[in-house]
Amino acid sequence: MKKIRSWMTALGMLSLSVIYFSFFDPPADPTLVTTIDNNNVASFTVNDLPTVSGTGSGLRIFLSHGDGTYFMGTPGELAGHSHHYAHAAGGYLPFAEVIAFYDDNKKPPKRTVPDTVPTSGTATAPTYTPPAMSNNILLRKTCSIVPGDSITYIITYEHPGDCSTSLNGTILFKFDDAVFDFRQSDLFGENEQTSPGAGIREYTFTNLAPGEQRSFFVLLETKATVAVGSSLSALTNVSLAFGRSDVPSGCSDLTFTDTIADGAVLSSHDPNHKTVYENAICQDQEVTWRIDFQNEGDAPETNVVVSDWIDPLLDFDAVQVTGHSPNIGSVSVVRTDINNREYRFKMNGLNLKGLGQRDVREDETKGYFLLKTSLNNNARCNAVANSSRIFFGCNPPVFTETALAPIPCDSLCGPCTTLLDTILPVSINPGKEVFDPSMLPPAIHSMLNNGAWYFKWYPGTGLSDPFTLVPVVDQAYNRTYTLVASSADSCERIVVRVPLKPDPPLTMDINKVCLASSGWRFDATAQGAQKEDLIWNDCSTNINPFTMQLPSPQRVYVGVWDTLTDRVAEAWIIDPSCGSSPACPPACIWAAVALIALFLFLVFPYIRRNP
C-alpha cells in the first residue's frame, strides 16, 4: 500500500507540473519545422507562436526559404503554403520572422533559428512563381520602425530582359545610420563587399540569367534612443547597377532604384497607426500628427475614410489638413456633431493596392495625411491624446492606438514626470463605471484620492463626464479610453489606458449547406446586436443573417461592424467539404490528462478510508 501511495503522490506532483507548464510557463521563442517530400516539395510550420491580445490583433510571418525566395502572410496562409526546392548538395537553411500587430503588449519581432532542409538529387525541376516587377528592383520591409526592435528589409532584383545574356551587377543598400544599426545580411549567391561608408552596404552578384529573379535580406536594429515621432534624415534606399564594363553587346547599361519613403519612427508595428510628431508645443501651442494606413488585403481599395476624435484640449474648429502622401489627390474634410468631437477624412483619387497582391510595390499599399490644430486650453502637465478608426470600403474599421503629445509643466517648457502609464483591460456593459481606481497600485490610488488633480478622458464621447475620475459608459463599446491625470500642485502626471471588452461581445454563427444542384451556401448570423446597427463587409445593411451562395469550393471572408458600439466580428469561411472541427492543442490534451490524474490523487485516499 505504501508503494501505491508513493505512486499516487508522484502522479499528483507530475499532474501539477503538467498543469503549470501547460498554462503558466513563460512562452518559448517561435521555432520553424520544415517537412520535405521525395520531390523536394516542402511545407512549413512555426511552433510556439506568441499569444496576442487587443482589437484586431494578429500575427504576420516572414519566411525565408533559404534559397533567395520568400513568403509573407498570416499563420493560416502559411499552413497552405509549400515551396519546391532545387537540389543542392548542402541543403538549405530556411528561417522565419514573427511580427505581432495590434498587440496590447507590443511584442517585438522574433526570428527562429534556421531549420536544416536536405534535398534529393532525383527531383523534378523546381517551380516558383516570382512576384511581377516593373522596376527590376523592389525594396520591402517586414514591419515598422520601432525603437529597440529589429526590422528586416527584403531586396528583390531581376534580369531586365532586354537581352538574352546573363548579367553581373552591384547593389547598394543605404540606410540612416543615425536611426539603425546594421546586424547581418542573409545572402543566397550574392557577395558582400567592404562597406563604402556609414549607412551603406554593397553587394555584388554574377550570372543573373534572363527571366531570373533573386532576393536577399538585410537585418537592421532600430536604436533604442531614437524618439517616437521623429523622421529619418535619410530615406532607406536601394540601387541596382548591371554590368558596368562587362555589359555584353546589345544590352543596356541599366541602373534601377527603389526607396521606402515612410520614414517615421513609430511606437508599435501596427501598419495603421497615428504618430504625434516631435513639436515645440510649448512655443507655438500647436499639435501636428500623422495618420498612416496600409491596405493588407489582396485586392485594391479606392474608398478609404478615416474617423478621428479630437481631444477636448484641442480647438475643434481649427483642425486642418496640412499634407498627404503623393498617391492621394486630395483629402475631403467632413465635420460631424461637435458633441462627439469627430472629424471624418475621405481620401480622394486614391487607388490603394493590396499588400497581398504579388505585383505591387510597398509604397503602393500605403498612404498618410497630416493634421494640425492648436491647444484650446493649456492645462499644465497634461497630454493631448489622439486615435483613429480607419475604414477600407465597408470592411470593419481598423483602430489605431492612442498617441500622446505631452504638455510641458510650465511656460519655460519644463518636463513633467509620468508617475504611471498602465493598461487596465475592463469587461464593460452599459451603465457601468469605466474602471475601478482600486485596480491601480495603492500609492497611486491614494494620490488620486487625496491630491488636487485635473482629470481628462479621451475620447470623451460615450462617457457621462470626461472630466471626472470615474465616468459611466453609456454603451458596451469596443474601444480604448485613455485617462490623463495632471497634478495641480507639481509637475507630475498619471496615464491610464483602459481597453474596454464589450460584454457581451459581437459574435458570428456560421451555417454551411451543400446544395442539391451544385455549389454551397452559407448563412452568417451576428449575435448580440440589432440588425439596424450592422454593416457587412459587402456594404449590406439592415440584414441579419448575411447569406451568400457560391458555385465552387473557395475561402470567403465575412466581416460585420456594429456601428453603435464599434464591436466587430470576422470569419474566414471554407466550403463544407473542407471544414473540420478545431482540434484540441497538445497543451489542452496534456492538461486534461493531468486533471484526471490529480482527481485520482485526491480522491483515492478518501475511497480507501470509506470503502
C-alpha positions as CSV (number, residue, x, y, z in Angstrom):
1,M,0.0,0.0,0.0
2,K,2.9,2.3,0.7
3,K,4.0,1.7,-2.9
4,I,0.6,2.7,-4.2
5,R,0.6,5.9,-2.1
6,S,4.1,6.8,-3.3
7,W,3.0,6.1,-6.9
8,M,-0.1,8.3,-6.4
9,T,2.0,11.1,-4.8
10,A,4.4,11.1,-7.7
11,L,1.4,11.1,-10.2
12,G,-0.1,14.0,-8.3
13,M,3.1,16.0,-8.4
14,L,3.5,15.2,-12.1
15,S,0.0,16.4,-12.8
16,L,0.6,19.7,-11.0
17,S,3.8,20.2,-13.1
18,V,2.0,19.5,-16.3
19,I,-0.8,21.9,-15.4
20,Y,1.8,24.6,-14.6
21,F,3.8,24.2,-17.7
22,S,0.7,23.9,-19.9
23,F,-0.7,27.2,-18.8
24,F,1.8,29.3,-16.8
25,D,5.2,28.6,-18.2
26,P,6.7,31.7,-20.0
27,P,6.2,31.4,-23.7
28,A,9.1,29.9,-25.7
29,D,10.6,31.6,-28.8
30,P,9.0,30.5,-32.0
31,T,10.6,27.6,-33.9
32,L,10.4,26.6,-37.5
33,V,9.8,23.0,-38.6
34,T,10.1,22.0,-42.3
35,T,8.7,18.8,-43.8
36,I,10.0,17.8,-47.3
37,D,9.0,15.0,-49.6
38,N,10.9,13.0,-52.2
39,N,10.2,15.6,-54.9
40,N,11.8,18.4,-52.8
41,V,8.4,20.0,-52.1
42,A,8.4,21.4,-48.5
43,S,5.8,22.6,-46.1
44,F,6.5,24.8,-43.1
45,T,5.1,25.1,-39.6
46,V,6.0,27.8,-37.0
47,N,5.5,26.5,-33.5
48,D,5.3,28.4,-30.2
49,L,3.7,31.4,-31.8
50,P,3.2,34.3,-29.3
51,T,-0.2,35.0,-27.9
52,V,-1.5,38.4,-28.9
53,S,-4.4,40.4,-27.4
54,G,-6.3,43.5,-28.5
55,T,-8.8,44.6,-31.0
56,G,-7.8,43.2,-34.4
57,S,-4.6,41.7,-33.0
58,G,-2.8,39.1,-35.2
59,L,0.5,37.8,-36.5
60,R,2.4,38.1,-39.7
61,I,5.1,35.6,-40.7
62,F,8.0,36.3,-43.0
63,L,9.6,33.1,-44.2
64,S,12.9,32.9,-46.0
65,H,13.0,29.6,-47.9
66,G,16.8,29.7,-47.7
67,D,17.3,29.9,-51.5
68,G,16.6,33.6,-52.3
69,T,12.8,33.3,-52.3
70,Y,10.4,34.1,-49.5
71,F,6.8,34.1,-48.3
72,M,5.0,36.6,-46.2
73,G,1.5,36.2,-44.7
74,T,-0.6,35.0,-41.8
75,P,-0.1,31.7,-39.9
76,G,-3.3,30.5,-41.6
77,E,-1.9,31.3,-45.0
78,L,1.4,29.7,-44.1
79,A,-0.5,26.4,-43.4
80,G,-1.5,26.3,-47.1
81,H,1.9,27.3,-48.4
82,S,4.5,25.0,-49.9
83,H,7.8,25.5,-51.7
84,H,9.6,23.4,-54.4
85,Y,13.4,23.4,-53.9
86,A,16.1,22.7,-56.5
87,H,18.5,20.1,-55.4
88,A,21.6,21.3,-53.5
89,A,24.2,19.1,-52.0
90,G,24.4,21.1,-48.8
91,G,20.6,21.6,-48.5
92,Y,19.0,24.8,-47.3
93,L,18.6,26.8,-44.1
94,P,15.1,28.5,-44.0
95,F,14.1,30.7,-41.1
96,A,11.0,32.6,-40.1
97,E,10.3,36.0,-38.5
98,V,7.1,36.5,-36.5
99,I,5.6,40.0,-36.2
100,A,2.7,40.9,-33.8
101,F,0.2,43.6,-34.8
102,Y,-2.4,45.5,-32.7
103,D,-1.0,43.7,-29.7
104,D,-1.7,45.3,-26.3
105,N,1.7,44.2,-25.0
106,K,3.6,45.4,-28.2
107,K,5.7,42.3,-28.6
108,P,8.9,42.8,-30.7
109,P,9.6,40.7,-33.8
110,K,11.2,37.3,-33.2
111,R,13.4,35.3,-35.6
112,T,13.5,31.5,-35.4
113,V,16.7,29.5,-35.5
114,P,17.3,28.3,-39.1
115,D,16.0,24.8,-39.9
116,T,18.0,22.3,-41.9
117,V,16.4,21.1,-45.2
118,P,18.1,18.3,-47.1
119,T,17.2,17.8,-50.8
120,S,17.2,14.9,-53.2
121,G,19.0,14.7,-56.5
122,T,16.2,12.8,-58.2
123,A,13.6,15.5,-58.0
124,T,12.0,17.3,-60.9
125,A,12.9,21.0,-61.7
126,P,11.6,23.4,-59.0
127,T,8.6,25.6,-59.7
128,Y,8.3,29.1,-58.2
129,T,6.1,32.0,-59.4
130,P,8.1,35.2,-58.7
131,P,6.2,38.5,-58.0
132,A,5.9,40.7,-61.0
133,M,8.1,43.7,-61.0
134,S,8.1,46.8,-63.1
135,N,11.4,48.4,-62.0
136,N,13.8,45.4,-61.8
137,I,14.5,46.1,-58.1
138,L,12.0,46.1,-55.2
139,L,12.5,47.1,-51.6
140,R,10.1,45.9,-48.9
141,K,10.2,45.6,-45.1
142,T,8.6,43.2,-42.7
143,C,7.4,45.7,-40.1
144,S,7.5,49.3,-38.9
145,I,10.4,51.2,-37.4
146,V,10.1,50.9,-33.6
147,P,12.9,51.9,-31.1
148,G,14.9,48.9,-29.9
149,D,13.3,46.4,-32.3
150,S,14.7,44.6,-35.3
151,I,13.5,45.1,-38.9
152,T,14.2,43.0,-42.0
153,Y,14.5,44.7,-45.4
154,I,13.7,42.5,-48.4
155,I,15.7,43.3,-51.6
156,T,14.4,41.6,-54.7
157,Y,16.1,42.1,-58.1
158,E,15.6,40.5,-61.6
159,H,17.2,40.4,-65.0
160,P,16.0,43.4,-67.1
161,G,15.0,41.2,-70.0
162,D,16.4,43.5,-72.8
163,C,19.0,40.9,-73.8
164,S,19.5,37.2,-73.7
165,T,22.8,37.2,-71.9
166,S,23.4,36.5,-68.2
167,L,24.5,39.7,-66.3
168,N,26.7,40.6,-63.4
169,G,26.0,43.6,-61.2
170,T,26.2,45.6,-58.0
171,I,23.6,46.5,-55.4
172,L,23.9,49.4,-52.9
173,F,21.6,49.4,-49.8
174,K,21.6,52.7,-48.0
175,F,20.0,53.4,-44.6
176,D,20.0,56.1,-41.9
177,D,22.8,55.2,-39.5
178,A,21.6,57.7,-37.0
179,V,18.5,55.5,-36.6
180,F,19.6,52.0,-37.4
181,D,22.5,49.7,-36.5
182,F,23.4,47.0,-39.1
183,R,23.1,43.4,-37.8
184,Q,23.5,40.9,-40.6
185,S,22.9,40.1,-44.3
186,D,21.2,36.9,-45.4
187,L,22.7,36.2,-48.8
188,F,22.0,33.5,-51.4
189,G,24.6,33.8,-54.1
190,E,25.5,37.4,-53.5
191,N,28.8,38.6,-52.1
192,E,29.1,41.4,-49.6
193,Q,31.9,43.9,-50.2
194,T,33.7,46.2,-47.9
195,S,31.3,48.9,-46.8
196,P,31.9,52.1,-48.8
197,G,30.7,54.3,-46.0
198,A,28.5,54.7,-42.9
199,G,24.9,53.6,-43.6
200,I,25.9,51.8,-46.9
201,R,26.2,48.1,-47.7
202,E,27.5,46.9,-51.0
203,Y,26.7,43.5,-52.6
204,T,27.7,42.0,-55.9
205,F,26.2,39.2,-57.9
206,T,27.1,37.2,-61.1
207,N,25.4,35.2,-63.8
208,L,21.8,36.5,-63.4
209,A,20.0,34.7,-66.2
210,P,17.3,36.2,-68.4
211,G,14.0,36.0,-66.5
212,E,15.7,35.1,-63.2
213,Q,14.7,36.8,-60.0
214,R,16.6,36.7,-56.7
215,S,16.1,38.1,-53.2
216,F,18.3,38.6,-50.2
217,F,17.6,40.2,-46.8
218,V,19.3,42.8,-44.5
219,L,18.6,42.8,-40.8
220,L,18.8,46.2,-39.0
221,E,18.0,47.2,-35.5
222,T,16.5,50.5,-34.6
223,K,18.5,52.3,-31.9
224,A,16.6,52.3,-28.6
225,T,17.5,56.0,-28.2
226,V,15.5,57.2,-31.3
227,A,12.5,59.2,-30.3
228,V,9.0,58.1,-31.4
229,G,7.6,60.7,-33.9
230,S,10.9,61.6,-35.4
231,S,11.6,61.2,-39.1
232,L,14.5,59.6,-40.8
233,S,17.1,62.1,-42.0
234,A,18.0,59.8,-44.9
235,L,15.3,57.6,-46.6
236,T,16.0,53.9,-46.9
237,N,17.1,53.3,-50.5
238,V,18.4,50.5,-52.7
239,S,20.1,50.8,-56.2
240,L,20.9,48.2,-58.8
241,A,23.5,48.6,-61.4
242,F,24.1,46.0,-64.1
243,G,27.4,45.1,-65.6
244,R,29.3,48.3,-65.9
245,S,32.3,47.4,-68.1
246,D,31.2,43.8,-68.7
247,V,27.8,44.7,-70.4
248,P,27.5,42.5,-73.4
249,S,26.9,43.9,-76.9
250,G,23.3,44.8,-77.5
251,C,22.4,45.2,-73.8
252,S,21.9,48.5,-72.0
253,D,24.0,49.6,-69.0
254,L,21.0,49.9,-66.8
255,T,20.5,51.3,-63.2
256,F,17.4,51.0,-61.2
257,T,16.4,52.3,-57.7
258,D,13.7,51.9,-55.1
259,T,13.0,53.9,-52.0
260,I,10.8,53.4,-48.9
261,A,9.7,56.9,-48.1
262,D,7.6,56.4,-45.0
263,G,10.4,57.2,-42.6
264,A,8.6,57.9,-39.3
265,V,9.6,56.2,-36.1
266,L,6.6,54.6,-34.5
267,S,5.6,53.2,-31.1
268,S,4.3,49.9,-32.4
269,H,4.3,47.6,-35.5
270,D,0.7,48.3,-36.5
271,P,0.5,49.2,-40.2
272,N,-2.4,51.6,-39.5
273,H,-1.3,54.0,-36.8
274,K,-1.1,57.6,-35.6
275,T,2.1,59.3,-34.7
276,V,2.4,62.7,-33.0
277,Y,5.4,64.5,-34.5
278,E,8.0,66.0,-32.2
279,N,6.9,69.5,-31.9
280,A,7.5,72.6,-29.9
281,I,4.1,72.6,-28.2
282,C,5.3,75.0,-25.6
283,Q,6.4,77.6,-28.1
284,D,3.8,77.5,-30.9
285,Q,0.9,76.0,-28.9
286,E,0.1,73.6,-31.8
287,V,0.0,69.8,-32.2
288,T,0.8,68.1,-35.5
289,W,0.1,64.4,-36.1
290,R,0.3,61.9,-38.9
291,I,-2.2,59.1,-39.6
292,D,-0.8,56.2,-41.6
293,F,-2.8,53.4,-43.3
294,Q,-2.0,50.3,-45.3
295,N,-4.2,48.0,-47.3
296,E,-3.2,44.5,-46.2
297,G,-5.9,42.8,-48.3
298,D,-5.4,41.0,-51.6
299,A,-7.3,43.5,-53.8
300,P,-7.1,47.3,-54.4
301,E,-9.3,49.7,-52.4
302,T,-10.4,53.1,-53.6
303,N,-12.7,54.1,-50.7
304,V,-10.6,54.9,-47.6
305,V,-12.1,57.1,-44.9
306,V,-10.5,58.0,-41.5
307,S,-12.5,58.9,-38.4
308,D,-10.7,61.0,-35.8
309,W,-11.8,62.1,-32.4
310,I,-10.4,65.4,-31.4
311,D,-9.1,65.8,-27.8
312,P,-11.1,68.2,-25.5
313,L,-7.8,70.2,-25.0
314,L,-7.7,71.0,-28.7
315,D,-9.5,73.6,-30.7
316,F,-12.1,71.6,-32.6
317,D,-12.8,74.4,-35.1
318,A,-9.1,74.9,-36.0
319,V,-8.4,71.3,-37.3
320,Q,-6.8,71.4,-40.8
321,V,-5.1,69.0,-43.2
322,T,-1.6,70.2,-43.9
323,G,-0.3,67.5,-46.2
324,H,-0.7,64.0,-47.5
325,S,1.2,61.2,-49.4
326,P,1.7,61.6,-53.1
327,N,-0.8,58.9,-54.0
328,I,-3.7,60.9,-52.6
329,G,-5.2,63.5,-54.8
330,S,-6.9,65.5,-52.0
331,V,-8.5,65.0,-48.6
332,S,-12.1,65.9,-48.1
333,V,-13.0,67.0,-44.5
334,V,-16.4,66.2,-43.0
335,R,-17.1,67.8,-39.6
336,T,-19.6,65.8,-37.6
337,D,-21.5,66.8,-34.4
338,I,-19.2,68.9,-32.2
339,N,-20.6,67.0,-29.1
340,N,-18.9,63.8,-30.4
341,R,-15.8,65.9,-31.4
342,E,-15.4,63.7,-34.5
343,Y,-14.0,64.6,-38.0
344,R,-14.1,62.3,-41.0
345,F,-11.5,62.5,-43.7
346,K,-12.0,60.9,-47.2
347,M,-9.1,60.2,-49.4
348,N,-9.8,61.3,-53.0
349,G,-8.2,60.0,-56.1
350,L,-6.7,57.1,-54.2
351,N,-6.3,53.6,-55.6
352,L,-4.6,51.7,-52.8
353,K,-3.3,48.4,-53.9
354,G,-3.3,45.4,-51.5
355,L,-0.2,44.0,-49.8
356,G,-1.4,40.5,-50.7
357,Q,-1.1,41.3,-54.5
358,R,2.2,40.0,-55.8
359,D,2.7,42.7,-58.4
360,V,2.8,45.8,-56.1
361,R,5.5,48.0,-54.5
362,E,5.4,48.8,-50.8
363,D,4.5,52.4,-51.3
364,E,1.5,51.5,-53.5
365,T,-0.2,49.8,-50.5
366,K,0.3,52.8,-48.1
367,G,-0.9,56.3,-47.6
368,Y,-0.9,59.0,-44.9
369,F,-2.0,62.5,-44.2
370,L,-1.1,65.2,-41.7
371,L,-3.4,67.1,-39.3
372,K,-2.7,70.2,-37.2
373,T,-4.7,72.2,-34.7
374,S,-4.0,74.5,-31.7
375,L,-4.4,74.0,-28.0
376,N,-7.7,75.2,-26.7
377,N,-6.8,75.0,-23.0
378,N,-3.2,74.6,-22.0
379,A,-3.6,72.5,-18.9
380,R,-0.2,72.2,-17.4
381,C,1.5,68.8,-17.3
382,N,-1.4,67.2,-19.2
383,A,-1.2,65.4,-22.5
384,V,-3.1,65.6,-25.8
385,A,-4.5,62.2,-26.9
386,N,-5.5,61.1,-30.4
387,S,-6.7,57.9,-32.0
388,S,-8.5,57.0,-35.2
389,R,-10.7,54.5,-36.9
390,I,-9.7,53.6,-40.5
391,F,-12.3,52.3,-42.9
392,F,-11.3,50.4,-46.1
393,G,-14.5,50.2,-48.1
394,C,-17.3,48.6,-45.9
395,N,-14.9,46.3,-44.0
396,P,-15.0,46.6,-40.2
397,P,-12.8,49.5,-39.1
398,V,-9.2,49.2,-38.0
399,F,-8.4,51.0,-34.7
400,T,-5.2,52.8,-34.2
401,E,-3.5,53.0,-30.9
402,T,-3.8,56.3,-28.9
403,A,-0.8,58.6,-29.4
404,L,0.1,61.2,-26.7
405,A,1.6,64.6,-27.1
406,P,2.8,65.7,-23.6
407,I,2.2,69.3,-22.5
408,P,5.1,70.8,-20.5
409,C,5.0,71.7,-16.8
410,D,5.4,75.5,-17.2
411,S,6.0,78.4,-19.6
412,L,9.7,77.5,-19.6
413,C,8.9,74.1,-21.2
414,G,9.9,72.2,-18.1
415,P,9.3,68.5,-18.4
416,C,6.6,66.6,-16.4
417,T,7.3,63.3,-14.7
418,T,5.0,60.4,-15.7
419,L,4.4,58.5,-12.5
420,L,2.5,55.7,-14.1
421,D,1.5,54.6,-17.6
422,T,-0.5,51.4,-17.4
423,I,-3.1,49.3,-19.2
424,L,-6.2,48.0,-17.3
425,P,-8.4,45.8,-19.5
426,V,-12.0,46.0,-18.4
427,S,-15.1,44.0,-19.3
428,I,-17.8,46.5,-19.7
429,N,-21.6,46.8,-20.2
430,P,-23.9,49.9,-20.4
431,G,-24.3,51.9,-17.2
432,K,-21.0,50.7,-15.7
433,E,-18.1,52.8,-14.5
434,V,-15.3,52.8,-17.0
435,F,-12.8,51.4,-14.4
436,D,-12.2,50.8,-10.7
437,P,-9.4,53.1,-9.3
438,S,-8.7,50.4,-6.7
439,M,-7.1,48.4,-9.5
440,L,-4.3,50.9,-9.6
441,P,-1.2,50.5,-7.3
442,P,-2.2,51.6,-3.8
443,A,0.2,54.5,-3.7
444,I,-1.2,55.9,-7.0
445,H,-4.8,55.3,-5.8
446,S,-4.1,57.2,-2.6
447,M,-2.5,60.1,-4.5
448,L,-5.6,60.5,-6.8
449,N,-8.0,60.5,-3.9
450,N,-6.1,63.0,-1.7
451,G,-4.3,65.4,-4.1
452,A,-5.6,68.2,-6.4
453,W,-5.8,66.6,-9.9
454,Y,-7.1,67.6,-13.3
455,F,-8.8,64.6,-15.0
456,K,-9.4,64.2,-18.7
457,W,-10.7,61.1,-20.6
458,Y,-10.1,60.6,-24.3
459,P,-12.3,60.1,-26.3
460,G,-15.0,62.0,-24.4
461,T,-17.8,60.5,-26.4
462,G,-19.9,57.8,-24.7
463,L,-18.9,58.9,-21.2
464,S,-21.2,60.6,-18.6
465,D,-18.4,63.2,-17.8
466,P,-15.0,63.1,-19.5
467,F,-13.5,65.4,-16.8
468,T,-14.1,63.2,-13.7
469,L,-12.0,60.4,-12.4
470,V,-14.6,57.7,-12.8
471,P,-17.3,58.4,-15.5
472,V,-20.0,56.0,-16.6
473,V,-20.1,54.4,-20.0
474,D,-23.4,54.6,-21.9
475,Q,-22.8,51.6,-24.2
476,A,-20.7,48.4,-24.2
477,Y,-18.1,50.0,-26.5
478,N,-15.2,48.2,-28.2
479,R,-12.6,51.0,-27.8
480,T,-9.8,52.1,-25.6
481,Y,-10.3,55.1,-23.3
482,T,-7.3,57.0,-22.0
483,L,-7.2,58.9,-18.7
484,V,-4.6,61.6,-18.2
485,A,-4.5,62.9,-14.7
486,S,-2.3,66.0,-14.2
487,S,-1.3,67.3,-10.8
488,A,-2.3,70.9,-9.9
489,D,0.5,71.1,-7.3
490,S,3.5,69.5,-9.0
491,C,4.9,68.6,-12.4
492,E,3.5,65.0,-12.4
493,R,1.0,63.1,-14.5
494,I,-0.6,59.7,-14.5
495,V,-1.8,57.9,-17.6
496,V,-4.2,55.0,-17.5
497,R,-5.3,53.2,-20.7
498,V,-8.5,51.2,-20.4
499,P,-9.3,48.8,-23.3
500,L,-12.9,48.0,-22.9
501,K,-14.0,44.4,-23.7
502,P,-17.7,44.5,-24.5
503,D,-20.0,42.2,-22.5
504,P,-21.4,40.5,-24.5
505,P,-19.1,40.6,-27.5
506,L,-20.3,40.6,-31.0
507,T,-20.2,37.0,-32.3
508,M,-21.0,35.3,-35.6
509,D,-22.7,31.9,-36.1
510,I,-21.9,30.2,-39.4
511,N,-24.2,27.6,-41.1
512,K,-23.0,25.9,-44.2
513,V,-25.2,23.9,-46.6
514,C,-24.3,21.8,-49.6
515,L,-26.8,22.5,-52.4
516,A,-28.5,19.6,-54.2
517,S,-27.9,21.2,-57.6
518,S,-24.3,22.4,-57.3
519,G,-22.2,24.6,-55.1
520,W,-22.9,25.6,-51.5
521,R,-24.4,28.3,-49.4
522,F,-23.6,29.8,-46.0
523,D,-25.6,32.0,-43.5
524,A,-23.6,34.2,-41.2
525,T,-25.7,35.4,-38.2
526,A,-24.4,38.2,-36.0
527,Q,-25.3,37.6,-32.3
528,G,-25.6,40.4,-29.8
529,A,-26.7,43.4,-31.9
530,Q,-29.7,44.8,-33.7
531,K,-29.7,44.4,-37.5
532,E,-30.4,48.1,-37.9
533,D,-26.9,48.8,-36.4
534,L,-24.9,46.4,-38.6
535,I,-22.8,47.0,-41.7
536,W,-21.5,43.9,-43.5
537,N,-18.3,43.9,-45.5
538,D,-20.1,44.0,-48.9
539,C,-21.9,47.2,-47.7
540,S,-25.2,45.3,-46.9
541,T,-27.3,47.0,-44.2
542,N,-30.4,46.2,-42.2
543,I,-30.0,42.4,-42.7
544,N,-29.2,39.5,-40.4
545,P,-28.2,36.8,-41.3
546,F,-25.9,37.6,-44.2
547,T,-26.3,34.9,-46.9
548,M,-24.1,34.0,-49.9
549,Q,-24.3,31.2,-52.5
550,L,-21.1,30.0,-54.1
551,P,-20.6,27.7,-57.1
552,S,-17.4,26.0,-56.2
553,P,-15.1,25.4,-53.2
554,Q,-13.3,28.6,-52.1
555,R,-12.3,30.6,-49.0
556,V,-14.6,33.6,-48.2
557,Y,-14.0,36.5,-45.8
558,V,-17.1,37.8,-43.9
559,G,-16.9,40.8,-41.5
560,V,-19.6,42.8,-39.7
561,W,-19.4,46.0,-37.8
562,D,-21.8,47.2,-35.1
563,T,-22.0,51.0,-35.7
564,L,-23.4,51.7,-32.3
565,T,-20.7,50.2,-30.2
566,D,-17.7,49.6,-32.6
567,R,-17.9,45.9,-31.9
568,V,-16.5,43.7,-34.7
569,A,-16.9,40.1,-35.8
570,E,-14.9,38.5,-38.6
571,A,-14.6,35.0,-40.0
572,W,-12.9,33.1,-42.9
573,I,-15.4,30.5,-44.2
574,I,-14.5,27.5,-46.4
575,D,-16.9,25.1,-48.2
576,P,-18.5,22.3,-46.2
577,S,-16.3,19.5,-47.7
578,C,-13.2,21.3,-46.4
579,G,-14.4,22.2,-43.0
580,S,-13.3,20.5,-39.8
581,S,-13.8,20.9,-36.1
582,P,-10.9,22.6,-34.3
583,A,-8.6,20.1,-32.6
584,C,-7.6,20.3,-29.0
585,P,-4.0,21.5,-29.0
586,P,-1.3,19.4,-27.3
587,A,-1.2,21.6,-24.2
588,C,-5.0,21.1,-23.9
589,I,-4.7,17.3,-24.1
590,W,-1.9,17.1,-21.5
591,A,-3.7,19.4,-19.2
592,A,-6.8,17.2,-19.4
593,V,-4.7,14.1,-18.6
594,A,-3.1,15.9,-15.7
595,L,-6.5,17.0,-14.3
596,I,-7.7,13.4,-14.3
597,A,-4.5,12.3,-12.6
598,L,-4.9,15.0,-10.0
599,F,-8.5,13.9,-9.4
600,L,-7.4,10.3,-8.8
601,F,-4.6,11.5,-6.5
602,L,-7.1,13.5,-4.3
603,V,-10.0,11.0,-4.3
604,F,-8.1,7.7,-3.9
605,P,-7.2,8.1,-0.2
606,Y,-10.8,9.1,0.6
607,I,-12.1,5.9,-1.2
608,R,-9.7,3.7,0.8
609,R,-10.8,5.3,4.1
610,N,-14.5,5.0,3.2
611,P,-15.0,1.7,1.3
